[in-house]
Amino acid sequence: MTGLRERRERTLGPYAPLFYDRPLELVGGDGVWLTDVAGGRYLDAYNNVPHVGHAHPRVVEAIARQAATLNLHTRYLNDRVVDYAERLLATFDAPLDRVVFTNSGSESNDLALRIAAQHTSSEGVLVSDFSYHGHTRALAAATTGLRTREGLGPHVRTLRVPDLDGADRGHDEATVLAVALDEARAAIDSLRQEGHGLSALLFDSLFSTEGLNRVPAGYVAGLAALVRGAGGLVVGDEVQSGFGRTGTAFWGYQNHGVVPDLVTMGKPMGNGHPVGGVALSAALLDEFGPRNMYFNTFGGNPVSAAAGLAVLDVLRDEDLVERARATGVVVRRGLERLVAAHERLGPVKGTGLFFGVEILDRPRNDPRARPDPASTRRVVEALRARHVLVSRIGREDSVLKMRPPMPFGPREAELLLDELAEILDARPFGRCPLRSGA
Ligand SMILES: Cc1ncc(COP(=O)(O)O)c(C=O)c1O
């Protein structure tokens, strides 16, 4: 154990998670590259918080300039904050024309659930059966993708999210859709029967913690219609899928043809500066506002607003959403080549700059094939040894998770793919070789 790790455990305790068998001590970042304490360079194919690139000079300068001018809480008029609200709201669809600023994704989801509960006079919440939306008490009671002592609240029902490349592979899409919507109907009925009613559906449009499920066309729209039909509100958690990550839209919900009643934001918003927010309609805010004095000391302070504005500027000026789309095509093609060559890889998942590939314990056509988290872990560690950073997601932690900063381009994509190919070609990665016929 290094001195720093010991000191960390003595102060932060041993429970704050660290990546990798040999945790990395990173001291610098620029663009899609990171530098460790020994001067080693790492290709960052994992981090979505430095959305427009590590230490982007325009974001750094905007933060520094505003911090050197004025920073304080949110009870004074400030043009920076209003400029940001206007610019951000211009990216949303009607009727989302108001924003409440927060400091994190958790705060945003907590507030969205509170607004929904007051609007509906109900407590019932629908989430997927393997998801994560934050760390507050209300969200811990709805957390299914991480260990929490609270357990599920009696007012929470979980939905099995279909996956046409996973559990539902080979089944007729229309049938998969009908079954999934029937399950949602039953969950709503059970909330009603037990007196909770329906307050909100909270979902991540990429189903990222779940493992990047490929859902049937119309699934999210169908869920939204059921929820609204039962008097509930739809909360789109865009902490992972927002700000152009999917390459095909600025907001993940746009890929599903549904405009949520509330959209929650966090991670990429301030490029690492803690910024979050909830977008909603004036009608919803006008209902919540007069009944609650919602005051957030740091949420929407001038420095946060400067960071958020700079992120929007860079996204526009460097055309990063289009770049994510284009690079995404290169990565997908490369991963598909790898899948064709390695029969223990599952189908390529994801879109834009959020990718996954599942590693299985047997050839994918073998009906006994199961997720192989141990092999996935070895691949993640092997990539780290080659100075490429990725991670794992999914119910079994068996899906390679690749989600780089948005400036990740075709050159970096080739680097990632080459390193991955060499690792997959090498033995041993489990009970049978990863390469077909090897
Ligand atoms: C989809 C989603 N929502 C919400 C959160 C919580 O955000 P934060 O850690 O900023 O509170 C996360 C964090 O990983 C997330 O992935």
The ligand as a Gaussian input file, in Angstrom:
#p B3LYP/6-31G(d) Opt

LIG

0 1
 C      -27.765000       8.357000     -14.087000
 C      -27.243000       9.019000     -12.842000
 N      -28.042000       9.857000     -12.151000
 C      -27.606000      10.488000     -11.043000
 C      -26.342000      10.301000     -10.546000
 C      -25.896000      10.994000      -9.300000
 O      -25.123000      12.098000      -9.611000
 P      -24.142000      12.757000      -8.527000
 O      -23.086000      11.755000      -8.208000
 O      -23.635000      13.996000      -9.205000
 O      -24.960000      13.098000      -7.331000
 C      -25.467000       9.447000     -11.245000
 C      -24.090000       9.228000     -10.739000
 O      -23.372000       8.352000     -11.115000
 C      -25.931000       8.791000     -12.417000
 O      -25.134000       7.979000     -13.117000

